[in-house]
Amino acid sequence: MSQVKRSDTIFLWSFLIVGLAVQIVTYIISPQSVISLICGMLGICSVILCSQGRILTYVFGFGQILTYTYICYTESLYGLIGINVYYFITQIYGIIIWRKRLQANNSELMDVVPTRKISWQRMVIIVASIAVVSVLTGYLLATFTDDSQPYLDAYTTIPALVAQILMILAYREQWFFWFFIDVLYVVLWARAGDYCLVAQHVFWCINCVYGFYRWTKALEPRA
């Protein structure tokens, strides 16, 4: 991959500053817990770095996962607690995989991972499988737990399991799933009354579009 242009660097920092500012303004207008603010700010840093394909995303990701898990516990969102435990474990694996891809790429800028894409046939199979498992999971959560939002919990948790693996393996199509998930998270946290996290996920939706664009540019030859 070529050196990152100065304009890209300026955009990255501007995008980051806007995202953090949105979190702070939201907290001032509608005060939540300080944990929600910290979680949102860590999340902004993590996803922007991920959209850039930078391995530093995992550093902020660990902090965001820990704070987010605590918030989910206070809201009795058990599916989200489970997915965050999964995130924590897979992030460790993700660092290993991304480092190997960086070393194999021999790029001039060694902190930007090369990406690849999935065929549409495989995407159809993945989407159909996610839909079936999500419905079943929502039913189980509604029947056997006191989950406050069982189906929204399931419809965000199951796609996220797949999206996280696609992210670790550097597949561009992860951004389709994250966009869908983040739209549902906006609804979930609006219903829970945590507007710092609403603002975080609105910003994440925007970042998904940017991330897809960046990861398309970073595709390996014949990926």
C-alpha positions, 0 to 999 in steps of 0.5 A: 500500500502507498503512503497515506496522503496528507489529506487523508490524515487531516480527514482522520483527525477531523473525523475523530475530533468531530466524533469526540465532540459529539460525545461531549456535547451529548453528555452535556445536554443529556447527562448520563453516567461518566462510564457512558461518556468514556465508553462512547469516546473509546468507541469513537477512537476504536472504530475510526482507527478500524476504518483506517485499517490500523492495528491500534484500533484494538488498544481502544477496543479493549477499553470500550469493551470493558466499559460497555460490558458494565453498562450492559450489565446495569441494563440487564442486556445479557446478550450484549454482555455475552457478545462483549466477552466474545469481543474481548477474546477475539480481539486478542486473536485479531491482533495476532492475525492483523500482525501476520497480514501486515508482515506478509504485506511488506507495505511502506506503512506497516500499521495499515492492514490489507483487506479482501472481499467475499463473493455474493454467493457466500454473502447470501448464505451468511445473511440467511444463517444470521437471520435464522439464528437471530430469531431463535436466539430472540425467542430463547432470551424472551422465554428463559431470561428477564432480558429487557429487550430480547429480540433487539438484543438477539438481532444485534448480538448474532450479526455482531458475532459474524461481523467481528470474525469478518473484521479480524479476517480483514473482509470488507463486507464486515461494514454492511453488518456493522451498519445494520447492527448500529442502526438497531443499537440506536433504537436499543439505547434510545429505548434504554435512555442512554443518549451518549451511546445513541450518539456513539452508534449514530456516529458509528453508522457514518463511520461504516460508510467511510470504513467500507470506502477505505477498505475497498481502496485497501483491497489486495490484488484479486482479493 
